[in-house]
Structure formats: C-alpha cells, structure tokens
Amino acid sequence: MAQGDWTRRDFFRRSAVLGAAVIGGPAVLAACQSTGGGGQDTLTAAKNAKTIKIGIANEAPYGFADSSGNTTGEAPEVARAVFKGLGIDTVQASVVPFDQLIPALNAKQFDVVAAGMNITPTRCKAASFSNPDYSALTALLVPKGNPQGVNTLADVASKKVPLAVLSGAVEKGYATGAGVSDSQIQTLDTQDNMLRAVTSGRVYAAALTDISLKWLVKQNPGAGVEVTAGFTPTQNGQPVVSAGGFVFRQSDGSLRDAFNQQLQTLHGSGQWLQIVTPFGFAANNLPAPDLTTAKLCAA
C-alpha cells in the first residue's frame, strides 16, 4: 500500500525464486511474456489458451509462494476463481519485486497484477484498476499488554515512542500526518525486521494494515507482541480509506470489465469470503458499496 511511486511494504518476503508458478501447483520456470498476441485482445487470447499470467510480489497474506513452491494468497486465489468463471482454467504467477509490478505489467511480462495493490491516484495514472477487492484498516504491532497504551498514530506522536514503517509504504505518510516526527520513525525493509524491531525494543510500535499484522502474529506465536484495534488514518484532516484491487494495462479494458463482473459475483454470493478467510480477511473487509475505483483514483 504505497504512496508516491509503486513501492510498498516488502514484508514476509521468502526465498522463492523469480519465475512463474501455476497457482495450486509446483513452481515452474517459464518465459515472461503476455498471453496476448496474434492480433487478439488479451481477454480473447486468454480464453482461447485457457491460460493467463499474473504478477505477484511474494508478500503474505496477499500473494506468495509457500514452502512447497505453490502460489497462493488472497489475491491469487480470488483471481483464480474469477478466471475460472471466465473459462480460463490455468493461472500462472510470476514473482517480481513489488515496485516492478506495474512496469512489468506494462511491458507485457504478465497480464494482471494480483498482489493486493492499493488503489492510489498515482498508480491510476499508469495502469487500470479493477473494482475494489477489499478494504483494510491500519493497526499497530506493539509489545504484549501494550504497556504504553499506544493505540493510534496520534498516540505515537503524543507519547513520542519510536515507530517502524516499511520502506515506501503509506504508513510513513499517515504517521507524519498524525504529528509523528521524522526522528521517531525507522524505515525497515521487511515485515520480519519490523517484528524483530518491536520484540527487541528498538521501536515500540510498527504500523501496517491490521490484516498484515494479524497474519504476522499468527505466523509467530509466542513472539510477545499483539495488534491494536484497527483504525482509519487521516491525512490533511481527512480520513484515508485503504482499498486494494487487481491491476490491468490501460489498453485491456475488456479484460478488466469481464474481471469486474465476475468479482462482483464473488463478492455478492459469499464465495469471496470463503476464499479469503484462510488469509485473515473477514466480512468487514468487503468494500462498501459506495467505495469505487473512480473515487480512489481521484482522492
């Protein structure tokens, strides 16, 4: 969920190799190229081939390669269900650094970004987003028991405790907007390093989405940390709604529109909730009806 350029949290990055993995199957090496070609648009080409390529950033729980080399996570599994509804049976995933996802998409290395990417005005200028797939609150990772009583970024500012954020992530902007001084903020490169910073006492709190932090605690039982209640941050005095979506090339409107129709069906039928629950998402992460991509792109 980055602001500015394409960078955002680079957390839970595992040792998966670059390449392609078939969702639900073992990792396989494959050439990075679009499924489109032969004068067909991307949707038609993918339907004819019954195969489409997606890009992920290997970030749990949004999209990652597990210890067996299988590609999974909220976004790839939702994408898999959407494409199945479109008659596209095989989804191959290329793992690239998060800040390269949109450039690689536009270079036709794959056809869709399925990485839980936050919908922001800057990104909307470079690519086309689906309808919002989910929304999320911000939260803090703090020591067990939260002895300082820090529950919001305003508390971080007033109590002057050190805070960890991830490089390029929106949380740094949220923090400074809440009055947290630059001297309080430590920018780290991975989610694991943020956890270590809190457990070692190097910082008191770390800021990410509540989904991310709850997943982190679940994967690290006994770490002596807890997650605060989620909250909506503010910038310039206005609440900031964080919502993620799937990303398409601006020329692939037919693919995006077909994807949106199937995504809406998943949201309305309850199937989406069944898919995403194992990854820490819940019914309250369904986007509100009035939360639109157009509004997020214009924010």
C-alpha positions in Angstrom: 0.0 0.0 0.0 2.4 2.5 -1.1 2.2 6.2 -1.8 4.2 8.1 -4.4 5.8 5.5 -6.7 5.0 1.8 -6.9 6.9 0.8 -3.8 5.2 -0.5 -0.7 5.6 -2.9 2.1 8.0 -5.7 1.3 7.1 -8.0 4.1 7.3 -11.7 4.7 9.5 -12.0 1.6 10.6 -15.6 1.4 13.2 -17.2 -0.6 11.0 -18.1 -3.6 12.9 -17.8 -6.9 11.9 -15.5 -9.7 10.0 -17.2 -12.3 6.4 -18.5 -12.7 4.3 -20.8 -10.6 1.0 -22.3 -11.5 -1.5 -21.5 -8.8 -2.1 -24.6 -6.7 0.8 -26.4 -8.3 4.6 -26.5 -8.1 6.9 -23.7 -9.3 7.8 -23.9 -12.9 10.2 -21.8 -14.9 8.5 -20.0 -17.8 9.3 -17.2 -20.2 7.9 -13.9 -19.0 5.5 -12.9 -21.8 2.0 -11.9 -22.2 -0.7 -14.4 -23.2 -1.9 -11.8 -25.7 -0.8 -11.9 -29.3 -1.7 -12.7 -32.9 -3.9 -9.6 -33.1 -6.2 -10.8 -30.4 -7.0 -8.8 -27.3 -5.8 -10.2 -24.1 -9.2 -11.5 -22.9 -9.8 -13.4 -26.2 -6.3 -14.8 -26.2 -6.5 -15.9 -22.6 -9.9 -17.6 -23.2 -8.6 -19.4 -26.3 -5.4 -20.5 -24.5 -7.4 -21.2 -21.2 -4.3 -19.7 -19.6 -3.4 -16.3 -18.2 -0.3 -14.9 -16.4 -0.5 -12.8 -13.2 2.2 -10.9 -11.3 2.7 -11.2 -7.5 5.3 -9.9 -5.1 5.6 -12.8 -2.8 4.0 -11.0 0.2 1.9 -12.9 2.6 -1.0 -12.9 3.0 -1.7 -11.1 -0.3 0.1 -13.3 -2.7 3.1 -15.5 -2.0 4.9 -18.8 -2.8 4.6 -21.2 0.1 7.3 -23.6 1.3 6.3 -26.1 -1.4 6.6 -23.6 -4.2 2.8 -23.3 -4.6 1.4 -19.8 -5.4 -1.3 -18.8 -3.0 -2.7 -15.9 -1.0 -5.8 -13.8 -1.1 -5.3 -12.1 -4.5 -4.1 -15.1 -6.5 -6.9 -17.3 -5.1 -9.6 -14.7 -5.9 -8.1 -14.2 -9.3 -8.2 -18.0 -9.9 -11.9 -18.1 -9.0 -12.6 -15.1 -11.3 -10.8 -16.5 -14.3 -12.4 -19.9 -13.8 -15.7 -18.1 -14.2 -14.4 -16.7 -17.4 -13.4 -20.2 -18.7 -9.7 -19.6 -18.1 -8.5 -22.7 -16.2 -4.8 -22.1 -15.7 -3.3 -19.1 -13.9 0.5 -18.8 -13.9 2.2 -16.4 -11.5 5.4 -14.5 -12.0 7.1 -13.3 -8.8 8.7 -9.9 -9.1 9.6 -7.1 -6.6 6.6 -5.1 -5.7 8.0 -1.9 -7.2 8.4 -3.6 -10.5 4.8 -5.0 -10.8 3.3 -2.1 -12.8 6.3 -1.6 -15.1 6.4 -5.4 -15.8 2.7 -5.4 -16.4 3.0 -2.6 -19.0 6.0 -4.5 -20.5 3.6 -7.4 -21.1 5.5 -9.8 -18.8 2.1 -10.8 -17.5 -1.5 -9.6 -17.9 -2.8 -8.9 -14.4 -1.2 -7.8 -11.1 -2.7 -9.9 -8.3 -0.9 -8.6 -5.3 -3.4 -6.7 -3.1 -2.2 -3.4 -4.6 -3.6 -0.3 -3.0 -5.6 1.9 -5.4 -4.0 5.3 -5.4 -4.2 8.3 -7.8 -0.5 7.9 -8.8 -0.9 4.3 -9.8 -4.1 5.0 -11.6 -2.2 7.2 -14.0 0.0 4.3 -15.1 -2.5 1.4 -15.1 -6.1 0.5 -14.8 -7.6 -0.9 -11.6 -10.4 -3.3 -11.0 -13.3 -2.5 -8.7 -12.0 -2.5 -5.1 -11.4 -6.1 -4.0 -11.1 -5.4 -0.3 -10.6 -2.6 2.2 -8.5 -2.6 5.3 -7.8 -0.6 8.4 -4.4 0.5 9.8 -3.1 -1.0 13.0 0.0 -1.1 15.2 2.1 -4.0 16.3 3.1 -3.4 20.0 4.5 -5.4 22.9 2.2 -7.8 24.6 0.0 -5.9 27.0 0.7 -2.6 25.3 2.2 -1.1 28.5 2.5 2.4 26.9 -1.2 2.4 25.9 -0.4 3.3 22.3 -3.4 2.5 20.1 -3.2 5.1 17.3 -0.7 7.1 15.4 -1.7 10.2 17.4 -0.7 8.2 20.5 2.7 7.5 18.9 3.1 11.2 18.4 2.0 12.3 21.8 4.0 9.7 23.7 7.0 10.2 21.4 7.7 6.4 21.1 9.8 5.1 18.2 7.8 3.7 15.3 8.8 1.3 12.5 7.3 1.6 9.0 8.2 -0.2 5.8 10.1 1.4 3.0 7.9 3.2 0.6 4.7 2.3 2.5 1.8 4.7 3.0 2.1 4.3 6.8 5.0 6.7 7.0 2.8 9.4 5.4 0.0 8.5 7.8 2.4 8.8 10.7 3.8 12.2 9.8 0.3 13.4 9.1 -0.6 12.5 12.7 2.3 14.5 14.0 4.9 11.8 14.4 8.3 13.4 13.9 10.8 12.0 11.4 13.2 11.4 14.3 10.8 8.8 15.8 10.4 6.9 12.6 12.6 4.0 11.5 12.1 2.7 7.9 12.8 -1.0 7.6 12.9 -3.2 4.5 10.8 -6.3 5.6 8.0 -7.2 7.8 10.2 -9.7 9.7 12.6 -6.9 10.5 9.7 -4.9 11.9 8.8 -7.7 14.1 12.3 -8.0 15.4 12.5 -4.3 16.0 9.4 -4.4 18.2 10.5 -7.6 20.1 14.0 -6.3 20.7 12.7 -2.9 22.0 14.4 -1.0 19.2 11.0 0.5 18.4 7.8 0.4 20.5 5.4 0.0 17.6 5.2 -0.9 13.9 2.4 0.3 11.5 0.8 -1.8 8.8 -2.7 -2.9 7.8 -4.5 -4.9 10.5 -4.7 -7.8 8.1 -0.9 -7.9 7.7 -0.2 -7.6 11.3 -2.7 -10.2 12.4 -1.2 -12.6 9.9 2.3 -11.9 11.2 1.3 -12.6 14.8 -0.4 -15.8 13.7 2.8 -17.0 12.0 4.9 -16.0 15.0 3.1 -17.4 18.1 4.9 -16.6 21.3 6.7 -13.6 19.9 5.4 -11.4 22.8 3.5 -8.9 20.6 -0.1 -8.0 19.9 -2.0 -6.0 17.3 -4.1 -2.9 18.3 -7.6 -2.5 17.1 -7.7 -1.3 13.5 -8.3 2.4 12.8 -8.7 4.8 9.8 -5.8 7.1 9.4 -6.1 10.7 8.3 -4.2 12.9 6.0 -4.7 16.7 5.8 -7.5 16.2 8.3 -9.4 13.8 6.1 -9.9 10.0 6.7 -8.0 7.8 4.3 -9.7 4.7 3.0 -7.3 1.9 2.0 -8.6 -0.5 -0.6 -6.7 -2.9 -2.8 -7.5 -4.2 -6.3 -6.3 -6.0 -9.3 -4.3 -4.1 -12.0 -4.5 -4.2 -15.8 -2.9 -2.4 -18.6 -4.9 0.6 -19.7 -5.4 -0.9 -23.1 -7.1 -4.0 -21.6 -10.5 -2.6 -20.8 -12.4 -5.7 -22.0 -10.3 -7.9 -19.7 -10.8 -5.5 -16.7 -14.6 -5.3 -17.3 -15.1 -9.0 -17.6 -13.0 -9.4 -14.4 -15.1 -6.9 -12.6 -18.3 -8.7 -13.5 -17.0 -12.0 -12.0 -15.5 -10.2 -9.0 -18.9 -8.6 -8.2 -20.5 -12.1 -8.4 -17.9 -13.4 -5.9 -18.5 -10.5 -3.5 -22.3 -10.9 -3.7 -22.5 -14.7 -3.5 -20.4 -15.2 -0.4 -17.8 -17.2 -2.3 -15.3 -14.4 -1.9 -15.5 -14.7 1.9 -14.9 -18.4 1.7 -11.8 -17.9 -0.5 -10.2 -15.1 1.6 -11.0 -16.2 5.2 -7.9 -18.5 5.4 -5.8 -15.5 4.7 -7.1 -13.4 7.6 -9.8 -11.5 5.7 -13.3 -11.2 7.0 -16.7 -9.8 6.0 -15.8 -6.4 7.2 -13.1 -6.3 4.6 -15.7 -6.3 1.8 -15.6 -2.8 0.2 -18.6 -0.6 1.0 -21.0 -0.2 -2.0 -20.1 3.5 -2.4 -16.4 2.8 -2.4 -15.4 3.0 -6.1 -12.2 2.9 -8.1 -13.1 6.3 -9.6 -13.2 7.8 -6.1 -10.0 6.2 -5.0 -8.2 7.3 -8.2 -9.4 10.9 -7.7 -8.7 11.1 -4.0 
